[in-house]
Amino acid sequence: MIQEINTEQYHALDKTGPMLVEFYSKTCGPCKMLSFVLKDIDKIKSDFKVFIIDFDENKDLKEQLRVKGFPTMLFMKDGKEMNRLTGLKQKPAIIKEIEALG
């Protein structure tokens, strides 16, 4: 399930279990390409939570989570960051990180 959220919604999230939080920018070419990869992964792992956050519109959250560029994917479990990938990544690398979350 891919859902776009903002800072307020992020803080209100039930962070139980594994999830992917991706920071993107509407003007970023690699971010647009990554969105297709994430949609493809969503078809395979439809029960996995994916949240996308606009980098430019959520600067406080970006700074709080120490996100410096985009796209940045945070792989989280029970609210704790387990790993992060920056830049455009291919589907196998992302699936490997998702599966490592358990």
Backbone bond lengths (Angstrom), bond angles and torsions (degrees), N, CA, C in turn:
res aa  C-N    CA-C-N  psi(-1)  N-CA   C-N-CA  omega(-1)  CA-C   N-CA-C  phi
1 M - - - 1.454 - - 1.535 108.87 -
2 I 1.320 117.07 116.12 1.460 122.21 177.22 1.520 108.03 -99.77
3 Q 1.333 115.15 127.78 1.459 119.70 -178.16 1.525 109.02 -137.77
4 E 1.333 116.89 130.43 1.464 120.32 175.55 1.526 108.77 -84.47
5 I 1.328 115.02 131.44 1.467 120.66 -178.44 1.527 109.58 -134.21
6 N 1.341 114.90 167.28 1.462 120.93 175.95 1.537 109.01 -115.64
7 T 1.317 116.59 -176.89 1.465 121.67 -177.03 1.523 112.03 -56.33
8 E 1.319 116.51 -48.20 1.467 121.38 -178.34 1.537 110.32 -60.50
9 Q 1.322 116.52 -45.11 1.468 120.47 179.71 1.535 111.13 -66.05
10 Y 1.326 116.65 -35.92 1.470 119.80 178.03 1.531 110.12 -60.36
11 H 1.322 116.49 -45.92 1.465 120.29 -178.36 1.531 111.73 -67.09
12 A 1.319 117.83 -25.30 1.460 121.95 -179.92 1.537 112.91 -88.49
13 L 1.324 117.08 -7.05 1.475 121.29 -176.82 1.515 112.88 -61.93
14 D 1.318 115.09 146.56 1.460 121.15 166.21 1.526 105.03 -80.57
15 K 1.303 116.83 107.67 1.465 120.99 -174.13 1.528 112.87 -91.62
16 T 1.322 116.99 18.08 1.458 121.47 178.56 1.525 109.39 -69.14
17 G 1.321 115.39 134.90 1.456 120.15 176.57 1.520 112.46 84.75
18 P 1.340 115.39 -174.87 1.463 120.13 -178.17 1.523 112.51 -83.02
19 M 1.340 115.15 149.25 1.463 120.51 176.34 1.522 109.20 -159.53
20 L 1.323 114.57 161.16 1.452 122.78 175.49 1.518 107.71 -117.79
21 V 1.332 115.99 129.60 1.458 121.60 176.68 1.525 106.59 -117.75
22 E 1.331 116.26 118.31 1.467 120.45 -178.65 1.511 110.37 -113.22
23 F 1.337 115.67 128.70 1.453 122.00 173.52 1.519 107.66 -96.44
24 Y 1.339 116.38 131.12 1.461 121.73 -177.27 1.528 109.65 -137.62
25 S 1.321 114.81 168.25 1.462 120.97 172.41 1.527 107.90 -127.83
26 K 1.318 116.47 141.75 1.464 120.93 -178.85 1.530 112.41 -64.74
27 T 1.333 117.34 -22.10 1.463 121.07 -178.28 1.531 112.83 -96.76
28 C 1.308 117.78 6.64 1.469 123.29 -174.08 1.531 110.82 -96.58
29 G 1.339 116.32 116.43 1.463 120.91 178.52 1.520 113.38 -59.98
30 P 1.356 118.46 -49.94 1.461 119.34 178.14 1.532 113.00 -59.83
31 C 1.329 117.46 -31.94 1.469 120.98 177.89 1.530 110.44 -64.20
32 K 1.328 115.63 -41.19 1.465 120.07 179.28 1.524 110.37 -65.10
33 M 1.341 116.40 -40.65 1.465 119.64 178.76 1.529 110.02 -67.23
34 L 1.334 116.88 -38.16 1.463 120.74 179.12 1.526 110.89 -64.49
35 S 1.319 117.97 -32.16 1.464 120.06 -179.46 1.533 110.79 -61.00
36 F 1.334 117.41 -35.45 1.463 120.50 177.21 1.527 110.89 -68.00
37 V 1.336 116.56 -38.29 1.470 120.97 177.94 1.527 109.33 -64.20
38 L 1.336 117.06 -44.78 1.466 120.36 -179.47 1.530 111.74 -65.09
39 K 1.326 117.28 -36.85 1.474 120.13 177.33 1.524 110.45 -65.03
40 D 1.321 116.71 -37.35 1.456 121.38 177.63 1.535 110.54 -66.66
41 I 1.324 116.62 -42.32 1.468 120.97 177.75 1.528 109.97 -65.02
42 D 1.339 116.77 -36.79 1.464 121.27 179.89 1.526 111.08 -60.96
43 K 1.322 117.89 -32.52 1.469 121.28 177.90 1.531 110.71 -67.86
44 I 1.342 116.42 -34.88 1.463 121.75 -177.94 1.532 110.96 -81.19
45 K 1.323 116.00 -40.91 1.461 122.18 -175.14 1.532 108.78 -121.16
46 S 1.309 116.06 63.33 1.460 121.44 -173.57 1.532 113.41 -66.00
47 D 1.327 117.83 -18.43 1.466 120.27 179.83 1.529 112.10 -88.51
48 F 1.337 117.62 -5.60 1.461 122.37 -178.96 1.527 109.00 -85.70
49 K 1.327 116.95 136.29 1.461 121.70 -177.01 1.537 110.23 -86.04
50 V 1.332 115.72 126.50 1.462 122.37 175.47 1.521 107.58 -125.94
51 F 1.328 115.93 125.04 1.457 121.44 178.65 1.519 108.06 -118.52
52 I 1.330 116.64 133.39 1.450 120.99 177.35 1.521 108.66 -113.49
53 I 1.338 114.97 139.79 1.459 121.52 -174.78 1.525 108.57 -131.49
54 D 1.321 116.50 129.59 1.458 121.78 178.29 1.533 108.94 -70.48
55 F 1.316 114.95 116.50 1.464 124.20 -178.38 1.532 111.00 -56.49
56 D 1.329 116.53 -43.21 1.460 121.69 -174.28 1.527 113.45 -75.80
57 E 1.312 117.76 -28.74 1.463 121.24 -175.66 1.531 113.10 -95.25
58 N 1.321 117.80 -5.40 1.473 121.17 -176.72 1.526 110.39 -131.26
59 K 1.328 115.22 55.86 1.469 121.20 -173.92 1.524 112.87 -63.09
60 D 1.334 118.16 -36.11 1.470 120.19 179.51 1.530 110.79 -62.51
61 L 1.321 116.79 -45.32 1.462 120.78 -179.91 1.522 110.42 -67.98
62 K 1.319 116.50 -39.66 1.470 121.68 177.73 1.527 109.69 -56.83
63 E 1.311 116.92 -45.26 1.457 121.22 -179.87 1.529 111.14 -70.07
64 Q 1.317 116.85 -40.82 1.465 121.27 -179.63 1.534 110.94 -60.39
65 L 1.343 116.30 -40.06 1.471 120.64 -178.39 1.535 112.23 -92.43
66 R 1.333 116.46 7.79 1.467 123.00 176.87 1.535 112.62 56.95
67 V 1.321 115.33 43.36 1.472 121.02 177.17 1.524 106.90 -89.92
68 K 1.322 116.47 120.99 1.461 121.37 -174.61 1.532 113.44 -101.45
69 G 1.331 117.78 -26.32 1.451 121.02 -176.78 1.518 110.83 -145.79
70 F 1.307 114.57 -176.20 1.463 118.51 -179.52 1.510 109.33 -142.43
71 P 1.320 117.93 152.28 1.471 125.32 -8.06 1.524 111.80 -71.82
72 T 1.302 116.05 144.65 1.462 122.92 173.92 1.516 107.51 -127.57
73 M 1.334 115.91 128.70 1.461 121.70 178.29 1.522 108.86 -111.83
74 L 1.325 115.98 125.27 1.460 122.36 175.92 1.526 107.40 -104.28
75 F 1.311 116.53 122.88 1.458 122.28 177.23 1.518 106.21 -97.76
76 M 1.335 116.51 115.37 1.461 121.41 -171.75 1.526 111.26 -122.02
77 K 1.308 114.40 150.63 1.463 120.83 174.50 1.519 107.52 -138.33
78 D 1.320 115.53 124.38 1.462 122.82 -179.23 1.533 111.81 51.97
79 G 1.335 115.88 39.94 1.460 121.77 176.11 1.506 115.44 83.09
80 K 1.329 117.95 -2.08 1.463 121.65 -178.13 1.528 109.62 -108.38
81 E 1.325 116.12 132.56 1.463 119.89 177.97 1.525 109.58 -70.09
82 M 1.335 115.69 125.36 1.462 121.40 179.79 1.532 111.55 -100.02
83 N 1.331 115.78 -32.03 1.460 120.80 179.22 1.525 108.34 -163.84
84 R 1.335 115.39 166.60 1.463 120.36 175.74 1.516 109.21 -146.44
85 L 1.329 114.66 144.92 1.455 121.91 174.94 1.524 107.48 -124.73
86 T 1.317 115.86 136.63 1.458 121.20 178.77 1.515 108.99 -118.02
87 G 1.318 116.07 140.10 1.456 121.33 -179.93 1.516 111.06 93.00
88 L 1.321 115.05 174.88 1.458 121.11 179.88 1.520 109.35 -71.24
89 K 1.315 116.72 125.80 1.469 122.79 178.38 1.515 108.77 -122.72
90 Q 1.300 115.34 153.15 1.454 121.07 179.30 1.524 110.78 -84.12
91 K 1.313 115.50 161.10 1.459 122.54 -176.09 1.530 113.50 -53.43
92 P 1.345 120.57 -45.39 1.472 119.09 -178.19 1.539 113.41 -60.12
93 A 1.325 117.31 -37.61 1.467 120.68 179.32 1.524 111.15 -66.37
94 I 1.322 116.49 -39.50 1.468 120.48 -179.65 1.526 110.40 -70.87
95 I 1.318 117.03 -43.58 1.469 120.35 178.37 1.526 110.51 -61.54
96 K 1.311 117.45 -39.36 1.473 121.22 178.05 1.540 110.37 -58.83
97 E 1.325 116.42 -42.90 1.475 120.27 179.03 1.527 111.23 -67.97
98 I 1.323 116.95 -39.43 1.473 120.77 178.25 1.519 110.12 -62.66
99 E 1.334 116.92 -45.97 1.460 120.79 -179.21 1.521 112.19 -66.89
100 A 1.334 117.65 -28.66 1.467 120.78 177.61 1.529 111.91 -68.27
101 L 1.335 116.54 -20.54 1.466 120.29 178.52 1.528 111.88 -73.68
102 G 1.336 116.23 -19.05 1.456 120.58 177.77 1.483 115.47 88.04
